[in-house]
Amino acid sequence: MTRVFSLVTRDGRRLVRRGSGAEAVWELVPEADLPPGTPPARRWTIYGVKSAHSDIGLHRAPAVQRANAALRLDRVRALAAADARPDSDPAAFRWVAEGWWSFLHYSADRGEAAARELAGDLHRRGRFDVGGCWCGSTTHAMGYEELCRSLYARREMEEAWGVRTATAQIHDNPGVSSALVGLFAQAGIRRLAHWPNRYAMEMDGRTIFTDALSPDRPAVFWWEAPDGRSRVLVWTNDRGYIGGPEFGLGTAFIDPPSHPFPDRAVVPPADWKPDMETWERTTADRLAALEEAVPYDVWLFPDYHDDEVPSTRLADAFAAWNEKWATPVFRTVGSLDEPFERLEARWGGRIPVLRGDLPCAWDRATPAFADLLARKFGIHFFRAEILLFLFPLFVLSLLGVCIVAH
């Protein structure tokens, strides 16, 4: 079996696979030599997001995560300043803060000038963006009044800092209440990047989300409010926020030493290189499957880990790809709105409409996994960051004993 893919080199050759399985032969064939009737290549633009997901209070104390966030944003500024690629380069270094929680704390911790560099210059140039809600937490863990309050900062981000992102991000925890659709719309949020945790999706014994290859649970859909008047454009998948393997690429970097000590964070090794052969062949198969399922020519995926230290891994990988391939073009995301706007402008009328809650598995975990959670609490109770908070209490208690003894 011969298959011609929508991968075209800069010198006009298309990727072709002859045969299948272990016997498959991959080669580049000039487009002029392809058989008559070969479908033209779809001219894809594939967006990749670099960010960092933060569990605030779940695995690490809020104060530790606040310090983590400040160090990350310091590094974002440094990497952006050192990047020689122009703003027009699809592979320029770009980075996205998960939500306003980290950015607003950064402005308090590092001062207005440092925050203005991110929210002013880099945001204006499309190099830096901030998700439109507070962070990646499940909405089922919050009361509705708290949900409303969490969106007030959206106005502050726009009026005080000039960040006008109309796209929110909710990652890791999959649950989102449909009541949020109307709140999002009123707050000026029209889109949702939703990368649920695969583990959480499977904890209740069924798949909550699949991807674009499943018509009953598409990766891209208009999410309609219960009243039928408001809509949010949602982009999701079943691969979480470590989505690079979808295309045979893995730039996500886990940094255990920074937990719970942000100042010990390990920078991703500079000598890392993508496996181009795996990347090319996986991308070819993935795009072929997408082309059978959707009419779009724009796609979006995230590829980062919890509290990942910013690096140029994704940008450097995309630069290497784009040097060889004319299509698809891989592009880093510095504006969350951009991929949504490109998709909506051309394909908005063909995107399916869904209603109802986006189910949550985490809210089932507490009663269903009580023993597991108890053991987890026992393991993590004496982590260093907890001791840091208990130590002052111990000192005060000791001082009180001494005073009483006197």
C-alpha positions in Angstrom: 0.0 0.0 0.0 1.3 3.4 -1.0 0.3 6.5 0.9 1.2 10.1 0.1 1.2 12.5 3.1 0.7 16.3 3.5 4.4 16.8 4.3 6.2 18.8 1.6 9.9 19.7 1.8 11.1 23.2 0.8 12.5 21.7 -2.5 9.0 20.4 -3.4 9.2 16.7 -2.4 6.4 14.9 -0.6 6.7 12.2 2.1 5.5 8.8 0.7 5.2 5.5 2.5 5.2 2.3 0.5 3.9 -0.8 2.4 3.0 -0.9 6.1 4.3 -2.1 9.4 7.9 -3.2 9.8 8.1 -3.6 6.0 7.2 0.0 5.3 9.6 2.1 3.2 9.5 5.9 3.6 10.9 8.2 0.9 10.7 11.7 -0.5 9.2 11.9 -4.0 9.1 15.1 -6.1 5.5 16.3 -6.5 5.9 16.2 -10.3 6.6 12.4 -10.1 3.5 11.5 -8.1 0.7 9.6 -9.9 -2.1 11.7 -11.5 -5.0 12.3 -9.2 -2.9 12.4 -6.1 -4.7 14.8 -3.7 -2.9 18.1 -3.0 -1.2 18.5 0.3 -3.2 20.2 3.0 -1.3 23.3 4.1 -1.3 22.8 7.8 -0.2 25.2 10.5 0.4 23.4 13.8 0.6 25.5 17.0 2.5 24.3 20.0 2.1 25.8 23.5 4.9 26.1 26.0 3.8 26.8 29.5 3.9 25.3 33.0 1.1 23.7 34.9 1.0 24.5 38.7 -0.9 22.6 41.3 -1.4 25.3 43.9 -1.7 23.8 47.3 -2.2 20.2 46.1 1.4 19.0 45.9 3.2 22.2 47.0 2.2 25.1 49.2 1.0 28.3 47.5 4.0 30.3 48.8 6.4 27.7 47.1 4.4 27.9 43.9 4.5 31.7 44.0 8.3 31.6 44.2 8.3 29.1 41.4 6.2 31.3 39.2 8.5 34.3 39.7 11.6 32.4 38.8 9.9 31.0 35.7 8.8 34.5 34.5 12.3 35.8 35.2 13.6 33.1 32.9 11.0 33.9 30.2 12.2 37.5 30.1 15.8 36.4 29.8 15.1 33.8 27.1 13.0 36.3 25.1 15.8 38.9 25.3 18.4 36.4 24.1 16.3 35.0 21.2 17.8 36.2 17.9 14.8 35.0 15.8 12.5 37.9 14.6 8.9 38.2 15.8 7.8 37.0 12.3 9.6 33.7 12.7 7.1 30.9 13.4 9.7 29.3 15.6 10.5 32.4 17.7 10.7 31.8 21.5 7.2 32.3 22.9 5.7 31.4 26.2 2.3 31.4 27.9 1.5 31.8 31.6 -1.2 29.3 32.6 -3.3 32.0 34.2 -3.3 35.4 35.9 -2.5 33.9 39.4 1.2 33.7 38.5 1.4 37.0 36.6 -0.3 39.2 39.2 1.9 37.7 42.0 4.9 38.4 39.8 4.0 42.0 39.5 3.9 42.2 43.3 7.1 40.3 43.8 9.3 41.7 41.1 7.8 45.1 40.7 5.9 46.9 38.0 8.8 47.4 35.5 9.5 43.7 35.3 5.8 42.9 34.8 5.5 45.6 32.2 8.2 44.0 30.2 6.1 40.9 29.9 2.7 42.4 29.7 3.8 45.4 27.6 6.6 44.7 25.1 6.5 40.9 24.9 2.7 40.6 24.9 2.4 43.3 22.2 5.0 41.4 20.1 3.1 38.2 20.4 5.9 36.6 22.5 4.0 36.2 25.8 0.5 35.7 26.9 -1.6 35.0 30.0 -4.5 32.6 30.3 -7.8 34.4 31.0 -8.7 32.7 34.3 -6.9 32.2 37.6 -5.0 28.9 37.0 -5.7 25.4 35.9 -8.0 24.3 38.7 -11.1 22.3 38.2 -14.2 24.4 38.6 -15.9 21.6 40.6 -13.6 22.5 43.5 -15.0 26.0 43.7 -18.4 27.5 44.6 -20.2 29.5 42.0 -19.6 32.8 43.8 -15.9 32.0 43.9 -16.0 31.3 40.2 -17.5 34.7 39.6 -14.8 36.4 41.7 -12.1 34.4 39.9 -13.0 36.2 36.7 -12.8 39.7 38.1 -9.0 39.7 37.4 -9.7 39.3 33.7 -10.8 43.0 33.8 -7.8 44.0 35.8 -5.4 42.2 33.4 -6.9 44.3 30.5 -7.3 47.7 32.2 -4.1 47.7 34.3 -1.8 45.7 32.2 -3.1 45.7 28.6 -3.4 41.9 28.4 -6.6 41.4 26.4 -6.5 37.6 26.1 -10.0 36.2 25.3 -8.9 32.6 25.9 -8.9 30.9 29.2 -6.9 27.7 30.1 -8.0 24.9 32.4 -5.5 22.0 32.5 -4.9 18.8 34.3 -8.3 18.7 36.2 -10.9 17.9 33.6 -14.1 19.1 35.2 -15.7 22.3 34.0 -19.3 23.2 34.8 -21.5 24.4 32.0 -22.5 27.3 34.3 -19.1 28.8 33.5 -20.0 29.4 29.9 -22.2 32.4 30.6 -19.7 33.7 33.2 -16.9 33.4 30.6 -18.9 35.3 28.0 -19.7 38.1 30.4 -16.1 38.4 31.4 -14.9 38.6 27.8 -13.6 35.1 27.6 -14.8 33.5 24.3 -12.5 30.5 24.1 -11.2 27.7 26.3 -8.0 25.7 26.0 -8.8 22.6 28.0 -6.1 19.9 28.4 -7.5 17.3 30.8 -5.3 14.8 32.7 -5.5 11.4 31.2 -5.2 9.7 34.5 -8.1 11.7 35.9 -10.1 10.9 32.8 -9.7 7.1 33.3 -10.2 7.0 37.1 -13.9 6.5 36.8 -13.5 3.6 34.4 -14.6 5.4 31.2 -13.1 7.8 28.8 -14.5 11.3 29.2 -12.8 12.8 26.2 -11.3 11.3 23.1 -10.1 13.5 20.3 -11.1 14.8 16.8 -11.1 11.2 15.5 -14.2 10.5 17.6 -17.2 12.4 16.1 -19.3 12.1 19.4 -16.5 13.8 21.4 -14.6 16.1 19.0 -11.5 17.9 20.1 -12.9 21.2 18.8 -16.5 22.3 19.5 -18.7 25.2 20.4 -19.8 24.8 24.0 -23.2 26.2 24.5 -24.6 27.6 27.8 -27.7 26.0 29.3 -29.7 29.1 28.2 -28.7 28.6 24.6 -27.5 32.2 24.3 -23.8 32.0 25.1 -21.0 30.0 23.5 -17.4 29.3 24.1 -15.1 27.7 21.5 -13.3 24.8 23.2 -10.1 23.0 22.1 -9.4 19.8 24.1 -7.8 16.4 23.7 -7.3 13.2 25.6 -3.5 13.6 26.0 -3.3 16.2 28.8 -0.9 19.0 28.5 2.0 16.7 27.5 0.8 16.5 24.0 3.9 16.4 21.9 3.8 12.6 21.5 0.7 13.1 19.4 3.1 14.3 16.7 6.1 12.2 17.8 7.7 15.1 19.6 8.5 15.3 23.3 9.9 18.6 24.7 8.2 18.4 28.1 10.8 18.4 30.9 10.2 17.2 34.5 12.3 18.9 37.2 12.1 17.0 40.5 14.8 19.1 42.4 12.7 22.2 42.2 10.1 20.5 44.4 9.8 22.1 46.9 12.9 24.2 46.4 12.4 26.5 43.3 15.9 28.0 43.6 17.3 24.6 42.8 15.5 24.2 39.6 17.3 22.3 36.9 17.3 23.9 33.4 16.5 21.5 30.6 19.8 20.3 29.0 20.8 22.5 26.1 22.1 19.5 24.0 18.6 17.9 23.7 17.6 17.2 20.0 14.3 15.9 18.7 14.2 12.5 17.0 13.4 13.9 13.5 12.6 10.5 11.9 10.0 9.6 14.6 8.6 13.2 14.5 8.2 13.1 10.8 6.5 9.7 10.5 4.3 10.2 13.5 3.2 13.6 12.2 2.5 12.1 8.8 0.2 9.5 10.3 -1.5 11.9 12.7 -2.3 14.5 9.9 -3.5 11.7 7.6 -5.9 10.6 10.3 -7.0 14.2 11.0 -7.6 14.9 7.3 -10.1 12.0 7.3 -11.9 13.4 10.3 -11.9 17.2 10.1 -11.8 19.9 7.3 -9.4 22.1 9.3 -5.9 23.2 8.3 -5.0 24.5 11.8 -4.2 22.4 14.9 -3.1 23.1 18.4 -1.3 21.1 21.1 0.5 21.8 24.4 3.8 20.2 25.4 5.0 20.9 28.9 5.2 19.4 32.4 4.2 20.5 35.9 6.2 23.6 37.0 8.5 23.1 33.9 11.4 25.5 33.8 11.1 27.6 30.6 13.5 26.7 27.8 13.9 27.0 24.0 13.3 23.3 23.4 10.0 23.7 21.5 11.2 26.8 19.6 14.5 25.1 18.6 12.7 22.0 17.5 10.2 23.9 15.4 13.1 25.9 13.8 14.8 22.6 12.7 11.5 21.3 11.3 10.6 24.5 9.4 14.0 24.6 7.9 13.3 21.4 6.1 9.5 21.3 5.6 7.4 23.9 3.8 4.3 22.2 5.2 3.2 21.6 7.8 4.5 24.7 9.5 5.0 24.3 13.3 4.5 27.6 15.2 5.1 28.5 18.8 2.2 30.2 20.7 2.7 33.6 22.2 -1.0 34.6 21.7 -3.6 32.1 22.9 -6.2 33.8 20.8 -4.3 33.3 17.5 -4.9 29.6 16.7 -8.5 29.9 17.8 -9.1 33.0 15.6 -7.5 31.3 12.6 -9.7 28.3 13.1 -12.9 30.3 13.7 -12.3 32.7 10.8 -12.3 29.9 8.2 -14.1 27.0 9.8 -16.4 28.5 12.5 -19.6 27.5 10.7 -18.5 23.8 10.5 -17.5 23.3 14.1 -20.0 21.1 16.0 -22.1 22.5 19.0 -22.2 20.6 22.3 -24.1 21.2 25.5 -23.8 20.0 29.1 -21.1 19.7 31.7 -17.6 18.6 30.9 -17.5 15.7 33.4 -15.0 15.7 36.3 -13.2 12.7 37.7 -11.4 14.4 40.5 -14.7 15.1 42.4 -15.2 11.3 42.3 -11.7 10.6 43.6 -12.2 11.8 47.1 -14.9 9.3 48.2 -13.7 6.6 45.9 -10.0 6.7 46.8 -10.1 7.6 50.5 -7.5 5.1 51.5 -5.2 6.2 48.6 -5.6 9.8 49.6 -4.9 9.0 53.3 -1.7 7.3 52.4 -0.7 10.1 50.1 -1.3 12.6 52.9 0.8 10.5 55.2 3.7 10.4 52.7 3.6 14.1 51.9 2.8 15.5 55.4 6.5 15.8 56.3 7.7 17.3 53.1 10.1 20.1 53.5 7.7 22.9 52.6 5.4 21.8 55.4 8.3 21.8 57.8 9.1 25.3 56.8 5.7 26.4 57.8 5.7 24.4 61.1 9.1 25.5 62.2 8.0 29.1 63.2 5.2 27.6 65.2 7.7 25.3 66.9 10.0 28.2 67.8 7.1 30.2 69.2 5.9 27.3 71.2 9.4 26.8 72.6 9.6 30.4 73.4 6.3 30.2 75.2 7.6 27.2 77.3 10.7 29.2 78.2 8.6 32.2 79.4 6.3 30.0 81.5 9.4 28.2 83.0 10.7 31.6 84.0 
